[in-house]
Amino acid sequence: MLIDTYGRVATDLRVSLTDRCNLRCTYCMPEEGLQWLAKPDLLTDDEIVRLIDIAVTSLGVTEVRFTGGEPLLRPGLVGIVERVAALDPRPQTSLTTNGIGLKRTAGALKAAGLDRVNVSLDTLRPDVFKTLTRRDRHKDVLEGLEAAREAGLTPVKVNSVLMPGLNDDEAPDLLAWAVEHDYELRFIEQMPLDAQHGWKRDGMVTAGDILTSLRTRFELTPEGSEARGSAPAERWIVDGGPHRVGVIASVTRPFCAACDRTRLTADGQVRTCLFAQEETDLRAALRSGAPDEEIARIWRLAMWGKKAGAGLDDPSFVQPDRPMSAIGG
């Protein structure tokens, strides 16, 4: 069991498969000049599966989310998914992706045992997409979403970040589109995880802003805390149902008290929180020949030291040195 001193139990493992990405989203990384991890520093496919096996069979993890960077860039992704889905007990498996390449891989991922996907899409306007991501790939993302739905990787969740002056007027349009296509939309407040450290709290679009905008067109009924559990998104029933919309308010409405996540970076570091300054090295233990029991002990000790909260409301908060592309969303 991965328990901390505040009684929280981590059962949800987020695994970053690569720090690389084929987009350059302005809220995540600079247009150029980011230093990628060297290939020898990355965990191998076997090392990833072994660590997940330890987490599932020895530490009580029941959900595994594959992230990046962009996980579809990992050459061995389908094989990793297949091996993880074959574990006993079998964890729930999901993938967070920008959707580029999903049209080509959705069927294979479903056949390998992937349960569902989260796809990032911040705008319905191709020109705004190009400005936000610095790439002209809007059509590819839409086609990837359709392929995921047709392959049965459901519910297909769409993650959107609203940025002032770019797409902050699109919340109602995005929700109408998601309802029409049977996707579950989730808005995410912009977080201080950009490589260029340009995030400013007073310039972000807040959960309150998003809900005010949505209510100009939709009736929203709170789903309630009991239905939410430890999920990061607060959800609202749209126009009486059955569709729902979520808001992940990591900055203005932090949910740290119910956090059930543990994170593994692409280079084999345990992170107790997206905003943590500290990491615990499992790769060194793996490569030095440590048995599973010792790796599990190191992992337990790392999670035992998890802090009460992310500390975003603390004036002394210091943004992590590693951008989100390097530690996984």
RALIN-V958225 format. One record per backbone hydrogen bond with DSSP energy under -0.5 kcal/mol. CO is the residue of the C=O (numbers start at 1). NH is the residue of the N-H. E is the energy in kcal/mol with one decimal. If there is no record, write none. Layout:
BEGIN
CO | NH | E
CO | NH | E
END
This chain:
BEGIN
1 | 3 | -0.9
2 | 10 | -3.1
4 | 7 | -1.9
8 | 4 | -1.9
8 | 10 | -0.5
9 | 11 | -0.6
11 | 13 | -0.6
11 | 62 | -2.6
11 | 63 | -2.0
12 | 14 | -0.5
12 | 262 | -2.4
13 | 15 | -0.6
13 | 65 | -3.0
14 | 16 | -0.6
14 | 264 | -2.9
15 | 17 | -0.6
15 | 67 | -3.3
20 | 69 | -0.5
20 | 70 | -3.2
25 | 28 | -2.1
25 | 29 | -2.4
28 | 195 | -1.6
34 | 36 | -0.7
38 | 41 | -1.6
38 | 42 | -0.8
39 | 42 | -1.1
44 | 48 | -2.4
45 | 49 | -2.5
46 | 50 | -2.4
47 | 51 | -2.3
48 | 52 | -2.4
49 | 53 | -2.7
50 | 54 | -2.4
51 | 55 | -2.3
52 | 56 | -2.6
53 | 57 | -3.0
54 | 58 | -2.2
54 | 59 | -0.9
55 | 59 | -0.7
55 | 61 | -2.4
59 | 2 | -0.8
62 | 92 | -2.7
63 | 13 | -3.0
64 | 66 | -0.5
64 | 94 | -2.0
65 | 15 | -3.3
66 | 96 | -2.7
67 | 17 | -2.6
69 | 68 | -0.7
69 | 71 | -0.6
70 | 73 | -2.0
71 | 74 | -1.9
73 | 75 | -0.6
74 | 77 | -1.8
76 | 80 | -2.3
77 | 81 | -2.7
78 | 82 | -2.3
79 | 83 | -2.2
80 | 84 | -2.4
81 | 85 | -2.7
82 | 86 | -0.8
84 | 87 | -1.5
84 | 91 | -0.5
92 | 64 | -3.1
93 | 115 | -1.4
93 | 116 | -1.1
94 | 66 | -2.8
95 | 97 | -0.5
95 | 118 | -3.1
96 | 71 | -0.6
97 | 120 | -2.4
99 | 102 | -1.7
99 | 103 | -0.5
101 | 105 | -1.3
102 | 106 | -2.4
105 | 109 | -2.6
106 | 110 | -2.2
107 | 111 | -2.3
108 | 112 | -1.7
109 | 113 | -0.8
109 | 114 | -2.5
110 | 113 | -1.0
116 | 95 | -1.1
117 | 157 | -2.1
118 | 97 | -2.8
119 | 159 | -2.5
124 | 126 | -0.6
125 | 129 | -2.5
126 | 130 | -2.2
127 | 131 | -1.6
128 | 132 | -2.9
129 | 133 | -2.8
130 | 134 | -1.7
132 | 26 | -2.3
133 | 24 | -2.3
135 | 137 | -1.1
137 | 141 | -1.5
138 | 142 | -1.9
139 | 143 | -2.3
140 | 144 | -2.0
141 | 145 | -2.4
142 | 146 | -2.0
143 | 147 | -2.1
144 | 148 | -2.2
145 | 149 | -2.2
146 | 150 | -2.4
147 | 151 | -2.0
148 | 152 | -0.7
148 | 153 | -2.4
149 | 152 | -0.9
152 | 154 | -1.9
153 | 117 | -1.0
155 | 157 | -0.7
156 | 184 | -2.7
157 | 119 | -3.2
157 | 159 | -0.5
158 | 186 | -2.9
159 | 121 | -2.6
160 | 188 | -3.0
162 | 205 | -0.6
163 | 166 | -2.0
163 | 167 | -1.6
163 | 168 | -1.0
167 | 170 | -2.0
170 | 174 | -3.0
171 | 175 | -2.1
172 | 176 | -2.5
173 | 177 | -2.3
174 | 178 | -2.3
175 | 179 | -2.6
176 | 180 | -2.1
177 | 181 | -1.9
178 | 182 | -0.6
178 | 183 | -2.6
179 | 182 | -0.8
183 | 185 | -0.7
184 | 158 | -2.6
185 | 246 | -2.6
186 | 160 | -2.6
187 | 248 | -3.4
191 | 193 | -2.3
193 | 324 | -2.4
194 | 197 | -1.5
200 | 203 | -1.6
201 | 204 | -1.3
204 | 206 | -0.7
206 | 210 | -2.2
207 | 211 | -2.6
208 | 212 | -2.2
209 | 213 | -2.1
210 | 214 | -2.5
211 | 215 | -2.1
213 | 216 | -1.3
214 | 217 | -1.8
214 | 218 | -2.2
218 | 220 | -0.6
219 | 239 | -3.2
220 | 222 | -0.5
221 | 237 | -3.3
224 | 228 | -1.3
225 | 229 | -2.0
228 | 231 | -2.0
234 | 247 | -2.4
235 | 223 | -2.6
236 | 245 | -2.3
237 | 221 | -2.2
237 | 239 | -0.6
238 | 241 | -2.4
243 | 238 | -2.8
244 | 185 | -0.6
245 | 236 | -2.8
246 | 187 | -2.7
247 | 234 | -2.4
247 | 249 | -0.8
248 | 189 | -2.4
248 | 250 | -1.0
249 | 253 | -1.9
255 | 258 | -1.6
256 | 259 | -1.6
260 | 11 | -1.7
260 | 12 | -2.5
262 | 14 | -2.5
263 | 271 | -2.5
264 | 16 | -2.9
265 | 268 | -2.0
266 | 43 | -2.7
268 | 282 | -2.7
268 | 283 | -1.4
269 | 265 | -2.6
270 | 280 | -1.8
271 | 263 | -1.9
273 | 276 | -1.5
280 | 270 | -3.2
280 | 282 | -0.6
282 | 286 | -2.6
283 | 287 | -2.7
284 | 288 | -1.0
285 | 290 | -2.3
286 | 289 | -1.3
291 | 294 | -0.6
291 | 295 | -1.9
292 | 296 | -2.7
293 | 297 | -1.7
294 | 298 | -2.2
295 | 299 | -2.2
296 | 300 | -2.6
297 | 301 | -2.3
298 | 302 | -2.1
299 | 303 | -2.1
300 | 304 | -2.1
301 | 305 | -1.0
302 | 305 | -0.5
303 | 306 | -1.7
304 | 5 | -1.1
311 | 314 | -1.6
313 | 315 | -0.5
314 | 317 | -2.4
323 | 326 | -1.7
323 | 327 | -0.8
324 | 327 | -0.7
324 | 328 | -2.0
326 | 266 | -0.6
END
